[in-house]
Amino acid sequence: MTRHAPCGMAHGGSGIDTVDRLGKLEEEIQALKAALGQTREELEALRDELSARRHPVEQILLQRGLPFLAGGDFAQVLIPADLPAPFKARFFALMQRYSFRLFLRDLIQFPEGKHPRALSRYCSVRTVRSYLKVLRELGIVELSEGDGYRLVPKGAQSFGPTLEWYVCEIFLREFMAPALFNVRLRNTRHGGDYDVVALLSGYLVCVEVKSSPPRGVEIQSVAAFLNRLEDLNPHMAVFLVDTELRMKDKIVPLFAEALEQSGRALCDRDVQRLVGEIFHIRHGIYLINSRKGIYSNLRTCFRDFLVWQKVAIGGSRS
């Protein structure tokens, strides 16, 4: 005859096993909590370390005795600083189109409307609709029934800060160079505002960005740009006018006049043509527009500058 264990003994053994398993689970939970706490502390320490590190551009400015006040302020930029990277990349790609930049100027000027026709001065209504659709997906524009639209960001009073951000992104994405936009310095003689400052191949580069056409640029702004260069003393500077109009007609004469008025002119042909609508002053200051693309024109300037740096060091240019 087969004997069976009493019911009480079977249940008792099962209960002991359950208690043991619960005890082990409790130990594992406590170990996980301890590990999680340690990881959290390490992340906090890493965050503190990263926040204490200075941006490479800020470092070189401090090394030059230029007190850094601020940089990279998104308050007046059309996109927020925390925009997800894929959205930011999409906006950057659109900014490469001259028609899109002209469209954004009008959008800032007319932030709300009942029909996209108001934004079609420089592109077709169909193109405006496509731009508005993308901006809606990025959270920059709200669309309503009946073709109405409304610009969501309230801080963008002009296109200038957004264009500065774009030029800064060109340095970061295309040239792999650390850069900051909307840089402000303290204790400078001629005002401490710089649109874009970058560190390219060890050289300090400054870019003045003009979002208005040449007719909106006056001798005072050119003279102020040259004065600010004296404070910053960069290796290279670029005066960028976001236009496809010719630089020879107004911008080049303005620089020639400003150089003469300030006593900086060395000869009758201080401002010389490099190629196309790209001009230079002694291969250190470059005047460019956006014809053929801002990135392409900047690249041409950098290549010329680096060639002439080699000549200055002692090489020969045949």
C-alpha positions as a LaTeX table, in Angstrom:
\begin{tabular}{lrrr}
\hline
Residue & $x$ (\AA) & $y$ (\AA) & $z$ (\AA) \\
\hline
Met1 & 0.00 & 0.00 & 0.00 \\
Thr2 & 1.38 & 3.45 & $-0.99$ \\
Arg3 & 1.52 & 5.92 & 1.83 \\
His4 & 0.91 & 9.63 & 1.22 \\
Ala5 & 2.38 & 12.43 & 3.27 \\
Pro6 & $-0.11$ & 14.19 & 5.47 \\
Cys7 & $-1.69$ & 17.21 & 3.91 \\
Gly8 & $-0.30$ & 19.49 & 6.59 \\
Met9 & 3.29 & 18.44 & 5.89 \\
Ala10 & 2.95 & 19.09 & 2.13 \\
His11 & 1.46 & 22.49 & 2.64 \\
Gly12 & 4.08 & 23.34 & 5.21 \\
Gly13 & 6.96 & 22.54 & 2.85 \\
Ser14 & 5.42 & 24.63 & 0.09 \\
Gly15 & 4.98 & 27.54 & 2.47 \\
Ile16 & 8.65 & 27.41 & 3.47 \\
Asp17 & 9.70 & 27.46 & $-0.20$ \\
Thr18 & 7.51 & 30.47 & $-0.86$ \\
Val19 & 8.98 & 32.35 & 2.10 \\
Asp20 & 12.50 & 31.57 & 0.87 \\
Arg21 & 11.72 & 32.81 & $-2.62$ \\
Leu22 & 10.18 & 36.00 & $-1.27$ \\
Gly23 & 13.24 & 36.55 & 0.87 \\
Lys24 & 15.55 & 36.18 & $-2.10$ \\
Leu25 & 13.39 & 38.53 & $-4.18$ \\
Glu26 & 13.53 & 41.10 & $-1.39$ \\
Glu27 & 17.33 & 40.85 & $-1.33$ \\
Glu28 & 17.49 & 41.28 & $-5.10$ \\
Ile29 & 15.19 & 44.30 & $-4.93$ \\
Gln30 & 17.36 & 45.91 & $-2.26$ \\
Ala31 & 20.47 & 45.23 & $-4.35$ \\
Leu32 & 18.82 & 46.80 & $-7.40$ \\
Lys33 & 17.82 & 49.84 & $-5.34$ \\
Ala34 & 21.39 & 50.24 & $-4.14$ \\
Ala35 & 22.75 & 49.91 & $-7.68$ \\
Leu36 & 20.17 & 52.39 & $-8.96$ \\
Gly37 & 21.10 & 54.85 & $-6.24$ \\
Gln38 & 24.77 & 54.55 & $-7.12$ \\
Thr39 & 23.99 & 55.04 & $-10.82$ \\
Arg40 & 21.94 & 58.12 & $-10.00$ \\
Glu41 & 24.83 & 59.57 & $-7.99$ \\
Glu42 & 27.25 & 58.87 & $-10.84$ \\
Leu43 & 24.93 & 60.58 & $-13.33$ \\
Glu44 & 24.62 & 63.62 & $-11.07$ \\
Ala45 & 28.41 & 63.79 & $-10.77$ \\
Leu46 & 28.77 & 63.49 & $-14.55$ \\
Arg47 & 26.15 & 66.20 & $-15.08$ \\
Asp48 & 28.00 & 68.50 & $-12.68$ \\
Glu49 & 31.28 & 67.79 & $-14.44$ \\
Leu50 & 29.82 & 68.52 & $-17.87$ \\
Ser51 & 28.18 & 71.73 & $-16.70$ \\
Ala52 & 31.50 & 72.87 & $-15.24$ \\
Arg53 & 33.28 & 72.38 & $-18.57$ \\
Arg54 & 33.53 & 75.46 & $-20.72$ \\
His55 & 32.68 & 75.55 & $-24.40$ \\
Pro56 & 35.83 & 75.56 & $-26.60$ \\
Val57 & 34.89 & 78.98 & $-27.99$ \\
Glu58 & 34.42 & 80.33 & $-24.49$ \\
Gln59 & 37.80 & 78.90 & $-23.51$ \\
Ile60 & 39.71 & 80.65 & $-26.29$ \\
Leu61 & 37.91 & 83.93 & $-25.58$ \\
Leu62 & 38.88 & 83.74 & $-21.91$ \\
Gln63 & 42.45 & 82.93 & $-22.91$ \\
Arg64 & 42.45 & 86.19 & $-24.86$ \\
Gly65 & 41.29 & 88.09 & $-21.80$ \\
Leu66 & 37.75 & 88.58 & $-23.11$ \\
Pro67 & 35.19 & 87.97 & $-20.32$ \\
Phe68 & 32.43 & 85.75 & $-21.70$ \\
Leu69 & 28.94 & 86.88 & $-20.73$ \\
Ala70 & 26.57 & 84.65 & $-22.71$ \\
Gly71 & 26.07 & 82.73 & $-25.92$ \\
Gly72 & 23.58 & 80.53 & $-27.72$ \\
Asp73 & 20.42 & 82.28 & $-26.52$ \\
Phe74 & 17.35 & 80.81 & $-28.26$ \\
Ala75 & 14.91 & 83.43 & $-26.93$ \\
Gln76 & 14.48 & 85.04 & $-30.36$ \\
Val77 & 15.08 & 81.95 & $-32.51$ \\
Leu78 & 12.13 & 80.35 & $-34.29$ \\
Ile79 & 12.92 & 76.90 & $-32.88$ \\
Pro80 & 13.34 & 76.07 & $-29.17$ \\
Ala81 & 16.66 & 74.89 & $-27.78$ \\
Asp82 & 15.14 & 71.56 & $-26.74$ \\
Leu83 & 13.69 & 70.72 & $-30.15$ \\
Pro84 & 14.30 & 66.99 & $-30.79$ \\
Ala85 & 17.38 & 66.33 & $-32.91$ \\
Pro86 & 15.47 & 64.87 & $-35.91$ \\
Phe87 & 13.20 & 67.94 & $-36.01$ \\
Lys88 & 16.19 & 70.25 & $-35.69$ \\
Ala89 & 17.94 & 68.46 & $-38.56$ \\
Arg90 & 14.82 & 68.81 & $-40.68$ \\
Phe91 & 14.61 & 72.54 & $-39.99$ \\
Phe92 & 18.33 & 72.92 & $-40.77$ \\
Ala93 & 17.82 & 71.20 & $-44.13$ \\
Leu94 & 15.00 & 73.60 & $-44.99$ \\
Met95 & 17.15 & 76.59 & $-44.00$ \\
Gln96 & 19.54 & 75.66 & $-46.78$ \\
Arg97 & 16.92 & 76.90 & $-49.25$ \\
Tyr98 & 17.03 & 80.61 & $-49.98$ \\
Ser99 & 13.29 & 80.63 & $-50.75$ \\
Phe100 & 12.55 & 79.15 & $-47.32$ \\
Arg101 & 14.60 & 81.84 & $-45.59$ \\
Leu102 & 12.74 & 84.54 & $-47.52$ \\
Phe103 & 9.47 & 82.83 & $-46.57$ \\
Leu104 & 10.44 & 82.89 & $-42.88$ \\
Arg105 & 11.12 & 86.63 & $-43.06$ \\
Asp106 & 7.58 & 87.17 & $-44.27$ \\
Leu107 & 6.19 & 84.73 & $-41.70$ \\
Ile108 & 7.79 & 86.72 & $-38.89$ \\
Gln109 & 6.49 & 89.96 & $-40.39$ \\
Phe110 & 2.98 & 88.50 & $-40.84$ \\
Pro111 & 2.73 & 85.95 & $-37.99$ \\
Glu112 & $-0.98$ & 85.33 & $-38.47$ \\
Gly113 & $-3.19$ & 85.26 & $-41.52$ \\
Lys114 & $-6.29$ & 83.84 & $-43.11$ \\
His115 & $-4.59$ & 82.66 & $-46.29$ \\
Pro116 & $-1.01$ & 81.64 & $-47.21$ \\
Arg117 & $-1.14$ & 84.08 & $-50.11$ \\
Ala118 & 0.24 & 86.74 & $-47.76$ \\
Leu119 & 3.49 & 84.76 & $-47.58$ \\
Ser120 & 3.92 & 84.18 & $-51.31$ \\
Arg121 & 6.01 & 87.19 & $-52.32$ \\
Tyr122 & 9.08 & 85.05 & $-53.04$ \\
Cys123 & 7.58 & 81.62 & $-53.73$ \\
Ser124 & 4.36 & 80.09 & $-55.00$ \\
Val125 & 1.31 & 79.54 & $-52.82$ \\
Arg126 & 1.83 & 75.82 & $-53.30$ \\
Thr127 & 5.36 & 76.09 & $-51.89$ \\
Val128 & 4.08 & 78.21 & $-49.00$ \\
Arg129 & 1.55 & 75.52 & $-48.15$ \\
Ser130 & 4.27 & 72.86 & $-48.11$ \\
Tyr131 & 6.46 & 75.01 & $-45.85$ \\
Leu132 & 3.58 & 75.68 & $-43.47$ \\
Lys133 & 2.78 & 71.98 & $-43.32$ \\
Val134 & 6.33 & 71.12 & $-42.28$ \\
Leu135 & 6.41 & 73.93 & $-39.71$ \\
Arg136 & 3.16 & 72.61 & $-38.25$ \\
Glu137 & 4.77 & 69.18 & $-37.84$ \\
Leu138 & 7.68 & 70.87 & $-36.06$ \\
Gly139 & 5.32 & 72.75 & $-33.73$ \\
Ile140 & 6.29 & 76.17 & $-35.09$ \\
Val141 & 3.01 & 76.97 & $-36.85$ \\
Glu142 & $-0.64$ & 76.23 & $-36.16$ \\
Leu143 & $-3.01$ & 75.77 & $-39.09$ \\
Ser144 & $-6.75$ & 76.31 & $-38.98$ \\
Glu145 & $-9.64$ & 75.54 & $-41.28$ \\
Gly146 & $-9.92$ & 77.75 & $-44.31$ \\
Asp147 & $-6.15$ & 78.04 & $-44.89$ \\
Gly148 & $-5.52$ & 80.13 & $-41.79$ \\
Tyr149 & $-2.13$ & 80.02 & $-40.06$ \\
Arg150 & $-0.51$ & 81.35 & $-36.87$ \\
Leu151 & 3.13 & 81.50 & $-35.82$ \\
Val152 & 3.49 & 79.86 & $-32.41$ \\
Pro153 & 6.80 & 81.32 & $-31.05$ \\
Lys154 & 6.33 & 84.83 & $-29.69$ \\
Gly155 & 9.96 & 85.81 & $-29.14$ \\
Ala156 & 11.11 & 86.01 & $-32.77$ \\
Gln157 & 10.85 & 89.69 & $-33.67$ \\
Ser158 & 13.21 & 89.42 & $-36.64$ \\
Phe159 & 14.81 & 86.72 & $-38.76$ \\
Gly160 & 18.35 & 87.67 & $-37.70$ \\
Pro161 & 18.72 & 85.40 & $-34.63$ \\
Thr162 & 17.39 & 82.36 & $-36.53$ \\
Leu163 & 19.84 & 83.04 & $-39.36$ \\
Glu164 & 22.67 & 83.31 & $-36.81$ \\
Trp165 & 21.65 & 79.91 & $-35.43$ \\
Tyr166 & 21.72 & 78.47 & $-38.95$ \\
Val167 & 25.22 & 79.77 & $-39.69$ \\
Cys168 & 26.37 & 78.41 & $-36.33$ \\
Glu169 & 24.90 & 75.02 & $-37.26$ \\
Ile170 & 26.83 & 75.08 & $-40.54$ \\
Phe171 & 30.05 & 75.25 & $-38.52$ \\
Leu172 & 28.90 & 72.42 & $-36.27$ \\
Arg173 & 27.43 & 70.10 & $-38.91$ \\
Glu174 & 29.43 & 70.81 & $-42.06$ \\
Phe175 & 32.85 & 71.88 & $-40.75$ \\
Met176 & 32.82 & 69.88 & $-37.50$ \\
Ala177 & 33.93 & 73.07 & $-35.76$ \\
Pro178 & 32.77 & 74.23 & $-32.30$ \\
Ala179 & 30.75 & 77.41 & $-32.61$ \\
Leu180 & 28.41 & 79.69 & $-30.70$ \\
Phe181 & 25.88 & 82.23 & $-31.92$ \\
Asn182 & 24.68 & 85.42 & $-30.25$ \\
Val183 & 27.90 & 85.76 & $-28.27$ \\
Arg184 & 28.12 & 88.59 & $-25.76$ \\
Leu185 & 31.33 & 89.75 & $-24.12$ \\
Arg186 & 31.95 & 92.14 & $-21.26$ \\
Asn187 & 34.33 & 95.07 & $-20.94$ \\
Thr188 & 34.94 & 95.65 & $-24.64$ \\
Arg189 & 35.56 & 99.05 & $-26.19$ \\
His190 & 33.20 & 98.81 & $-29.14$ \\
Gly191 & 30.31 & 96.69 & $-27.88$ \\
Gly192 & 30.56 & 93.00 & $-27.16$ \\
Asp193 & 27.93 & 91.46 & $-29.43$ \\
Tyr194 & 29.06 & 88.92 & $-32.03$ \\
Asp195 & 26.68 & 86.99 & $-34.26$ \\
Val196 & 28.71 & 83.79 & $-34.69$ \\
Val197 & 32.11 & 82.87 & $-33.24$ \\
Ala198 & 33.78 & 79.58 & $-34.15$ \\
Leu199 & 37.04 & 77.71 & $-33.74$ \\
Leu200 & 38.12 & 76.26 & $-37.09$ \\
Ser201 & 41.41 & 74.33 & $-37.39$ \\
Gly202 & 42.67 & 76.20 & $-34.35$ \\
Tyr203 & 41.77 & 79.62 & $-35.79$ \\
Leu204 & 39.26 & 81.99 & $-34.21$ \\
Val205 & 36.61 & 82.93 & $-36.78$ \\
Cys206 & 33.94 & 85.62 & $-36.47$ \\
Val207 & 30.91 & 85.93 & $-38.75$ \\
Glu208 & 28.68 & 88.99 & $-38.95$ \\
Val209 & 25.27 & 87.94 & $-40.27$ \\
Lys210 & 22.97 & 90.36 & $-42.08$ \\
Ser211 & 19.48 & 89.07 & $-42.80$ \\
Ser212 & 18.40 & 92.24 & $-44.59$ \\
Pro213 & 19.24 & 92.93 & $-48.26$ \\
Pro214 & 22.17 & 95.23 & $-49.15$ \\
Arg215 & 19.94 & 98.30 & $-49.17$ \\
Gly216 & 19.42 & 97.77 & $-45.44$ \\
Val217 & 23.16 & 97.82 & $-44.67$ \\
Glu218 & 24.63 & 101.24 & $-43.89$ \\
Ile219 & 28.12 & 102.61 & $-43.32$ \\
Gln220 & 27.54 & 102.71 & $-39.55$ \\
Ser221 & 27.03 & 98.95 & $-39.31$ \\
Val222 & 30.13 & 98.27 & $-41.40$ \\
Ala223 & 32.22 & 100.62 & $-39.25$ \\
Ala224 & 30.85 & 99.00 & $-36.08$ \\
Phe225 & 31.77 & 95.56 & $-37.45$ \\
Leu226 & 35.36 & 96.65 & $-38.11$ \\
Asn227 & 35.57 & 98.20 & $-34.63$ \\
Arg228 & 34.33 & 95.03 & $-32.94$ \\
Leu229 & 37.00 & 93.07 & $-34.80$ \\
Glu230 & 39.61 & 95.20 & $-33.04$ \\
Asp231 & 38.25 & 93.99 & $-29.69$ \\
Leu232 & 37.94 & 90.34 & $-30.66$ \\
Asn233 & 41.06 & 90.19 & $-32.86$ \\
Pro234 & 40.04 & 86.99 & $-34.68$ \\
His235 & 42.29 & 85.25 & $-37.16$ \\
Met236 & 39.56 & 85.53 & $-39.78$ \\
Ala237 & 36.25 & 87.37 & $-40.16$ \\
Val238 & 33.30 & 87.08 & $-42.54$ \\
Phe239 & 30.66 & 89.68 & $-43.35$ \\
Leu240 & 27.68 & 87.70 & $-44.66$ \\
Val241 & 24.67 & 89.31 & $-46.33$ \\
Asp242 & 21.89 & 86.79 & $-46.96$ \\
Thr243 & 21.07 & 87.89 & $-50.47$ \\
Glu244 & 21.62 & 86.76 & $-54.03$ \\
Leu245 & 22.17 & 90.35 & $-55.17$ \\
Arg246 & 25.62 & 91.58 & $-56.13$ \\
Met247 & 28.01 & 92.62 & $-53.38$ \\
Lys248 & 29.95 & 94.92 & $-55.70$ \\
Asp249 & 27.16 & 97.46 & $-55.99$ \\
Lys250 & 26.88 & 98.56 & $-52.36$ \\
Ile251 & 28.64 & 96.36 & $-49.79$ \\
Val252 & 32.11 & 96.60 & $-51.36$ \\
Pro253 & 31.99 & 100.42 & $-51.65$ \\
Leu254 & 30.76 & 100.64 & $-48.04$ \\
Phe255 & 33.79 & 98.70 & $-46.81$ \\
Ala256 & 36.17 & 100.77 & $-48.92$ \\
Glu257 & 34.65 & 103.93 & $-47.44$ \\
Ala258 & 34.71 & 102.60 & $-43.87$ \\
Leu259 & 38.35 & 101.55 & $-44.19$ \\
Glu260 & 39.30 & 104.98 & $-45.50$ \\
Gln261 & 37.36 & 106.84 & $-42.82$ \\
Ser262 & 38.96 & 104.80 & $-40.05$ \\
Gly263 & 42.48 & 105.14 & $-41.43$ \\
Arg264 & 42.77 & 101.38 & $-41.94$ \\
Ala265 & 43.08 & 101.59 & $-45.73$ \\
Leu266 & 46.51 & 100.63 & $-47.02$ \\
Cys267 & 45.96 & 101.07 & $-50.74$ \\
Asp268 & 43.32 & 101.95 & $-53.32$ \\
Arg269 & 42.32 & 98.31 & $-53.76$ \\
Asp270 & 41.96 & 97.05 & $-50.21$ \\
Val271 & 38.74 & 95.22 & $-51.09$ \\
Gln272 & 39.45 & 92.72 & $-53.85$ \\
Arg273 & 37.38 & 90.09 & $-55.60$ \\
Leu274 & 38.25 & 86.51 & $-54.72$ \\
Val275 & 35.78 & 84.74 & $-56.99$ \\
Gly276 & 32.25 & 85.52 & $-58.13$ \\
Glu277 & 30.56 & 87.65 & $-55.47$ \\
Ile278 & 33.11 & 86.79 & $-52.78$ \\
Phe279 & 35.51 & 89.60 & $-51.85$ \\
His280 & 38.36 & 89.79 & $-49.38$ \\
Ile281 & 40.44 & 92.32 & $-47.50$ \\
Arg282 & 44.03 & 91.07 & $-47.34$ \\
His283 & 42.79 & 87.45 & $-47.16$ \\
Gly284 & 41.61 & 87.96 & $-43.58$ \\
Ile285 & 38.21 & 89.63 & $-43.87$ \\
Tyr286 & 35.73 & 88.21 & $-46.38$ \\
Leu287 & 32.53 & 89.69 & $-47.81$ \\
Ile288 & 30.04 & 87.12 & $-49.07$ \\
Asn289 & 26.43 & 86.77 & $-50.10$ \\
Ser290 & 24.33 & 83.59 & $-50.23$ \\
Arg291 & 24.42 & 83.00 & $-53.98$ \\
Lys292 & 25.61 & 79.42 & $-54.61$ \\
Gly293 & 24.89 & 78.68 & $-50.93$ \\
Ile294 & 26.17 & 79.98 & $-47.62$ \\
Tyr295 & 28.08 & 76.79 & $-46.85$ \\
Ser296 & 29.78 & 76.77 & $-50.25$ \\
Asn297 & 30.84 & 80.41 & $-49.94$ \\
Leu298 & 32.15 & 79.93 & $-46.41$ \\
Arg299 & 34.15 & 76.92 & $-47.58$ \\
Thr300 & 35.72 & 79.00 & $-50.36$ \\
Cys301 & 36.75 & 81.63 & $-47.83$ \\
Phe302 & 38.23 & 79.09 & $-45.43$ \\
Arg303 & 40.28 & 77.43 & $-48.15$ \\
Asp304 & 41.66 & 80.78 & $-49.29$ \\
Phe305 & 42.44 & 81.84 & $-45.73$ \\
Leu306 & 44.29 & 78.61 & $-44.96$ \\
Val307 & 46.32 & 78.87 & $-48.16$ \\
Trp308 & 47.44 & 82.38 & $-47.28$ \\
Gln309 & 48.21 & 81.35 & $-43.71$ \\
Lys310 & 50.60 & 78.81 & $-45.16$ \\
Val311 & 52.19 & 81.57 & $-47.26$ \\
Ala312 & 52.54 & 83.77 & $-44.18$ \\
Ile313 & 54.27 & 81.00 & $-42.25$ \\
Gly314 & 56.89 & 80.63 & $-44.93$ \\
Gly315 & 55.49 & 78.61 & $-47.78$ \\
Ser316 & 55.30 & 79.73 & $-51.38$ \\
Arg317 & 52.22 & 80.25 & $-53.51$ \\
Ser318 & 52.80 & 79.56 & $-57.17$ \\
\hline
\end{tabular}
